[in-house]
């Protein structure tokens, strides 16, 4: 073995040892689907271990994947003034219910479906349920100048849609129906799965155009380009995203402080800058 090879091997070993635990694909502390590592690291598997290891100031949030990015922006700003740590799980209503069955506790629940957080309030699992933001839908066709939905008829390729369980999927179908395009383009519609990124597929020219959440187009930095159209509010029903303050969260001052922040001027400014109404 040469000296050069020994040095290279040592560097590779040191690099691997320096990687954080969450960067190791073989790390198995948490097998929860859609569970995100964050400021606290992985979520321990057992309830006993969670109760033992958790920071008493930890704010636990369950959030819809469509709102995950903007939530992190709000948290980043909040933590400039406050030291509270956060744990974030991504998922839909069914995912949240499953985690509750497994013994997990959440202080806040953020859903793309206002009806879901309202159901938590109605069942007395939450003390408050409020509108958090109004979503908008965008049409992106990178090879065209997009001034109206008529751009859809200029192409014959696939039209990408968000996953079926997304409110943005239903909104896109509603846009097509209101413009009497639903039957004409039915065979061209391509619905994403939960593991597929529609934005990436359009960006990489795998799909020529698609309907995406406007906030995703803002996040990607393409919202000001001529091939993107922000659809008017009357093109589809309101996309009302909600937030619930759970009974557990209502008992904690640090959670209620974040609740006031996210509904206050600073929190609303982040949502507006991210493309929400």
N, C-alpha and C positions, 0 to 999 in steps of 0.2 A: 504494500500500500504506500503510495507516494505521500510526501508531506502536503502537497496541494490537495489531494483527495481527503486526507485527514482533516485539514482545515475546513474544507467545504462541508464535510460531514458534521463537524462540530457546530458550524454556523447553522446548518439546517436543524439540528437537534435543539439548539438554543432558541431558534425562531419558533419551533413547534411548542416548546415549553412556555414561551412568552405569550402564546395566543390565549385569549380569554376562554373560559369554559364553554361559553355559548357558541363560540366559533367552531367547535369540534362537532362534526356531524354525528359522531358516535355517542355524544353526551346524551344521557337518557334520564336525567332527573325529572324532566317534565315531558309527558307524552300527550298533553292536551292539544287537540287540534285548534289551530288559530290562536294559540296562546303566545303572547309576545314577551320576550325578555325586555327588561327596561332598567330603570334605576336600581331595582332590587335584585336583579338577576332572575334565574329561573324560579318558578313557583314550586316549592317542595310538594311531593306527591301526597303525603299523609296529612290529614287534618291536624293531628297532634304536632307534627313537625312545623306546620304552618303557624299554628298558634304560638309555638315556642320561639320561632325565629323571626316573626314579623316585627318590623318597626312599629311601635304604637302610634306613630304619626302617619302611617301609610294610608294613602287614599286609593281605594280599589275601584276601578272603573271597567265596565263592560261596554264596548263600543262597536257599532256597525263598521265593517271595513271601509265603506264609502266615506266615513267621517274620521277615520283614524289619523290621517295626515294633518287635518286642520286641528284636531284635538291636541296633537303633539305641539303644534305651533302655539296654541293657547297656553299649554303647560310650560313651554320654554319661556314665554313672557311672564307667566305667573311666578316662575321660580327665580326670576330676577329680583323679586321682592319678598318671596316666601321660601322657606326651606323644606316644606312638606314633600316627601317622596311619593311616587305614584307607581301603581302596578296596573297594567292595561291588558285586558283580554279582548281580542277581536272575535266577532261572531254575530249571527242573527239571533232572533228570538228563541229558536229551538236550542241553539248552542248555549244561550244564557240559562234556559230552563234545565238543561242537562248538567251544567256546572252547579246550579243550585241543588240539584238532586245529589250531587257528589259532595255536598257540604261546603261549597265555596260561598263566601260572603262578598257582596258588592255594596259600595256606598252610593254609586251613581250608575245609572244605565242610560246609555245614549243609543237611540235607534233611528234608522232612516224611516221607520213607520211610527207616526204619532200614535196610531191605534195601539201599538204594543206598550208604550210607556203609560198610556191611559189605562190599559188593562191592569197594569201593576198597581196603579192608584185605586182603581175600582175594587180590586181584590184585597185592598188594604196592605199590600206589600210595600207601598211607597206612600210618603206623606205629601209629596207634590209631584205633579207632572206638567211640564210646560213646553211650549214651542221653543226650540233652540235655534233653528234656522230654516229658511226656505231654499230648497235646491233648484237649480236650473239645468236644462239639458242643452248640449251643444252638438252640432253636426260638423264633422271634420272630414274633408275630402282633399288630401294633400296635393293632388294634381289639378285641382280646379279652383277657380275663384267662386266662392260660395256666397251668394246674395239672397238665396231663398232655397226652399226645399226642392225646387225644380231641378237642382243640380243632380238629384237622384236619377232623373230620367236621362241624363247625359251619358251615363255609364251603364254597363251591363254586368259588372262584377258584383261580388258579394257585398252585402251591407251588414256591418258588424253591430251586434246588440250586446248589452250587458247580460250577465247571468239571469235566468228566469226569476230567481227569488229577489231580484233587485227592483226597487221602485223605478229605477231609470230604464229598465227593460219595458215595464208597462207603459211608461211615459212615451217611449219611442214608438211603440205600437199605436198609441193614441194619436201621436202626431201623424203617422202614416194614414190612419183611418180618417182623421179630420181633413186631410188633404186628398182623400180618395186615391191614395197610392197603395193601400194595404194589399189589395188583390193583385195589382200589377207587379209588385215586387216580392210577393210572398215566397217564391222559389229562390230569391236571392238573399234572403235573410239568413244570417249565420249567428247563432247565439253562443256566447262564450260559456265555458264552464267556470266553476269557482276558482280553479287554478290557473286560468288563462288571463292574460293582461291584454285587453282590447287596445289600449293605447299603444303598447309595444308592437302589436301585430300591424296596426295601421302605419306606425312610424317606420317599420321595417318592410313595408310594401307587401305584406302577406295578405292584407285585406285593403281594398282601395278606399273605403270610407266607412264611417260608423257613427252611431249616436253614443255619446259619452256624457258623464256628469260634467257640468261646466267647471266645477272645481278641479277635476282631474286635468282638464286642458290648461287651467291656470297653473296648476302644479307643474305641468310639463313645459310651461313657458311658451305655448303656441297660441294663447288666447287672442293676441293682437294681430295675428297673421290673416291674410286675405282668404285663406282656404278654410277658415273656421267661422261658423255662424252660431251666435248665441240665440237660441230660439225664444221667441216672445212668450210671455207668461200665458197668453190665451191659446197657445199651440197645444197645451196639455194641462191636465189637472194639477193643482198645486202639489209640489213635492215637500211635504211638511215633515221635518225631522224634529224629534222630541227628546227630552231628557227627563229622567225621573230621579228624585231624591228618595232613596230607600229608607226604610225604618232605621236600619243600621247607620246610614249616613246622617240622618236627622239627629242622631244622638251624639254627634261629634262636631265640635266647633270648627275644627280645621276643614272639614268637608263643607260645612255651611259657608265658610269663608270663600272657598273655591266656587261654590254654587253662586254666590253673589258676584264674584269676579267674572265668571263666564257669561253671566247675564248683564253685566255692567258695560260701560262704554268701552273699556279696553278689550274685553272679550268679544264684544260685537264687532269691533274694528278689525280683529283678526279674521272673523268669519267673512266680513265684507271684502277684505283684501284677497281672501281665498276664493272668491267667486260665488258666495252665497248672498241671498237677499235678506 
